[in-house]
């Protein structure tokens, strides 16, 4: 099987369709209708910018480690960061990687308090029950990246947060952001994102 990148024309059409213009309305609908664990999961997926599979694994790992009192094995409190790289079997997968996610501690605490793991099929059943027709989880990743860009982060920083380290000489050998500064600017943008949910 050969993986082919999306062509420039397809990318242009995606931009023109502006499919993410109502993504926050979808999130708000989920937050209103879904039970607490699944509503929290949708918010977590928006805030983290993780792919659906990564978000499910990360959410469930937070719950599991939180119940065992071992969350510090995954969450770096000083950087307010989930350190996915500590679990390479789950999060380092060839071309689809994720290394870390800046998550406010308050959101993390709410995930632990849910005390329930989630699944893709569980989310689908709940969407059907409450007539939330389409899943927009994939769109949340796009929205996250665009939101961070509009709030001052560089493309290279967003790529790093979303697990992309390109093949350019600059990214591979010279790009070295100050992680503390990146955390502060990312969480500032994330705070704005959370305010938009109210």
C-alpha positions in Angstrom: 0.0 0.0 0.0 1.3 3.4 -0.9 0.3 6.5 1.2 -0.4 9.5 -1.0 -0.5 13.0 0.3 -3.4 15.2 -0.3 -2.8 17.3 -3.4 -2.8 21.0 -3.5 -6.2 21.2 -5.3 -7.8 19.0 -2.7 -6.4 21.2 0.0 -7.7 24.3 -1.7 -11.2 22.7 -2.0 -11.1 21.8 1.7 -10.3 25.4 2.6 -13.0 26.8 0.3 -15.6 24.5 1.9 -14.7 26.0 5.2 -16.0 22.9 7.0 -14.9 24.1 10.4 -17.0 27.2 10.5 -19.5 25.5 12.8 -17.3 23.2 14.7 -17.7 25.1 18.0 -21.5 24.8 17.7 -21.0 21.0 17.4 -18.8 21.0 20.5 -21.3 23.0 22.5 -24.1 20.6 21.5 -22.0 17.7 22.7 -21.2 19.4 26.0 -24.9 20.1 26.6 -26.2 16.6 25.5 -23.6 14.0 26.4 -23.0 12.5 29.8 -20.0 13.8 31.8 -17.3 11.5 30.7 -18.1 11.8 27.0 -18.7 15.6 27.2 -15.3 16.0 28.9 -13.7 13.8 26.2 -15.0 16.1 23.5 -13.6 19.1 25.3 -10.3 17.3 25.8 -10.0 16.4 22.1 -10.6 20.1 21.2 -8.1 21.4 23.7 -5.4 18.8 22.9 -5.7 18.7 19.1 -5.1 15.0 19.2 -6.3 12.6 16.6 -9.4 10.6 17.6 -7.5 7.3 18.4 -4.8 9.2 20.3 -7.4 11.2 22.3 -9.2 8.0 23.3 -6.0 6.4 24.4 -4.8 9.5 26.2 -8.1 10.1 28.0 -8.4 6.5 29.2 -4.7 6.5 30.3 -5.3 9.6 32.4 -8.3 7.9 34.0 -6.4 4.7 34.7 -3.3 6.4 36.1 -5.4 8.8 38.1 -7.3 5.9 39.7 -4.0 4.3 40.6 -2.5 7.5 42.0 0.2 7.4 39.3 -0.8 10.3 37.1 2.7 12.0 37.5 4.1 9.2 35.4 2.2 10.8 32.4 1.5 14.4 33.4 4.3 16.9 34.0 2.7 19.4 36.4 5.4 22.0 36.0 4.9 22.1 32.2 1.1 21.3 32.4 1.9 18.7 29.8 0.8 15.2 29.0 4.1 13.5 28.0 2.9 11.0 25.4 6.5 10.1 24.5 6.7 8.1 27.7 4.3 5.6 26.1 5.8 5.0 22.7 3.8 1.9 22.1 0.6 4.0 22.1 1.7 7.3 20.7 4.8 6.9 18.5 3.5 5.2 15.4 5.7 5.9 12.3 4.2 8.8 10.5 1.5 9.5 13.1 3.2 10.5 16.3 2.3 12.8 19.2 5.0 13.8 21.7 3.2 16.0 24.3 0.1 18.1 24.8 -0.3 21.1 27.0 -3.4 20.6 29.1 -4.7 22.8 31.9 -4.5 20.9 35.2 -8.2 21.8 35.9 -9.3 19.9 32.8 -7.0 17.0 33.7 -8.6 16.9 37.2 -12.1 16.8 35.6 -11.0 13.8 33.5 -9.8 11.9 36.5 -13.0 12.8 38.4 -15.1 11.2 35.6 -13.7 7.9 36.8 -14.9 6.2 33.5 -13.1 5.2 30.4 -14.6 5.9 27.0 -14.7 4.3 23.6 -15.4 5.2 20.0 -18.5 3.0 19.9 -19.7 4.5 23.1 -19.5 8.0 21.7 -21.3 6.9 18.5 -24.2 5.4 20.5 -24.5 8.6 22.5 -24.4 10.7 19.3 -27.2 8.7 17.8 -29.3 8.8 21.0 -29.1 12.6 21.1 -29.4 13.1 17.3 -25.9 14.5 17.0 -25.6 13.3 13.4 -22.0 13.6 12.4 -18.8 13.1 14.3 -16.6 16.2 14.1 -13.7 14.8 16.0 -11.4 15.0 13.0 -12.4 18.6 12.5 -11.3 19.5 16.0 -7.7 18.8 15.2 -7.9 21.3 12.2 -9.7 23.8 14.4 -7.1 23.5 17.1 -4.2 24.1 14.7 -5.9 27.1 13.1 -6.9 28.6 16.4 -3.3 28.4 17.7 -2.0 30.0 14.5 -4.4 32.9 14.9 -3.3 33.3 18.5 0.4 33.8 17.8 2.0 30.4 17.6 4.3 29.6 14.7 3.5 26.9 12.2 6.6 25.0 13.4 5.4 25.2 17.0 2.0 23.9 16.0 3.5 21.1 14.0 5.6 20.1 17.0 2.5 20.2 19.4 0.5 18.1 16.9 3.3 15.5 16.5 4.8 16.6 13.1 8.5 17.1 12.8 9.0 17.7 9.1 12.0 16.7 7.0 13.3 20.2 6.6 16.9 20.9 7.8 15.5 23.6 10.0 13.0 21.4 11.8 15.3 18.4 12.2 18.5 20.2 13.3 17.9 23.9 14.3 14.3 24.4 15.6 14.6 24.6 19.4 11.7 26.5 21.0 11.8 27.3 24.7 9.3 24.8 26.1 8.3 26.9 29.0 7.5 29.9 26.7 5.7 27.6 24.3 3.6 26.2 27.2 2.6 29.7 28.3 1.6 30.9 24.9 -0.3 27.6 24.1 -2.2 27.6 27.4 -3.1 31.3 26.9 -4.7 30.4 23.5 -6.3 27.3 25.1 -7.8 29.5 27.7 -9.4 31.6 25.0 -10.7 28.4 23.3 -12.3 27.3 26.6 -13.9 30.7 27.1 -15.5 30.4 23.6 -17.3 27.3 24.8 -19.3 29.3 27.4 
